């Protein structure tokens, strides 16, 4: 099996560029990946 784990959030979002479409599932604020969203906003 290929290991696709990453060490940091920055590494995880490195391949996501401005203008990309991201689908996020979840039910209300409890299911939202807030760290991911914040990191994407910070990245630009």
C-alpha positions in Angstrom: 0.0 0.0 0.0 1.2 3.5 -0.8 1.7 5.7 2.3 0.1 9.1 1.6 0.4 10.5 5.2 1.9 13.9 5.7 3.6 15.5 8.7 2.1 18.9 8.7 -1.1 20.7 7.5 1.0 22.8 5.2 2.3 19.7 3.5 -1.3 18.4 3.2 -2.5 21.5 1.3 0.7 22.2 -0.7 -0.9 20.8 -3.9 -4.1 22.8 -3.6 -3.8 26.0 -5.6 -5.9 29.2 -5.7 -9.1 28.6 -7.7 -9.4 25.0 -6.8 -12.8 23.6 -5.9 -12.9 21.9 -2.5 -15.8 19.7 -1.3 -16.2 19.6 2.4 -18.7 17.3 4.1 -20.0 17.6 7.7 -23.0 18.6 9.7 -22.8 22.1 11.0 -19.8 23.5 12.8 -19.1 20.2 14.6 -18.3 18.5 11.3 -16.3 21.3 9.6 -12.5 20.9 9.3 -11.8 24.4 10.6 -8.0 23.9 10.6 -8.1 22.9 6.9 -10.3 25.9 6.0 -8.1 28.4 7.9 -4.9 27.0 6.3 -6.4 27.3 2.8 -7.5 30.9 3.5 -4.0 31.7 4.8 -2.3 30.0 1.8 -4.4 32.2 -0.6 
